C-alpha cells in the first residue's frame, strides 16, 4: 500500500500522562497499589482491585508473553499488509493490547506464550507507541 497515513494517536490525560511520558523516554510505566500490592493497566488514579487511591508509578520490565491475537487482513490506512492485534501478558501481571512487530504476521510465527519484549515506535515529540517483538532465543 502506498502513502501510509500516520497511526491514530492518543491524547494524554492527567491520569495517563505518566504512561506517555514513560513511553516517550523508552520506559513502560505501570501502577501498583500501595495497600494491596495489585499491579494494573490501563492507568487510573485508583486501584481497580481494592479502590485505594494510594498508588505508585514504577518502570516495568518490558517483558511479557503472547496471550492471544488476531491477524487483521482488512485494509487500514496506517498499516501495510496484515497486522497482529495482540494481548500481551506482562511479566508484572497486567494484560496490554498492542501490536507484534519484527515478526511474520502468520499463525506459524505468532506462537501463543512466546516471550516478547517492548519496543517503542516514536510518533512525534510527545508520543511513542509501545509495541512488542519476539525475544530472540539465545543459543
Secondary structure, 3 states (H helix, E strand, C coil): CCCCCCCCCCCCCCCCHHHHHHHHCCCCEEEEECCCCCEECCCCCCCCCCCCCCEEEEECCCEEEEEEEEEECCCECCECCCEEEEEEEECCCCEEEEEEECCCCCCCCCCCCCEEEEEEEECCCCCEEEEEEECCCCC
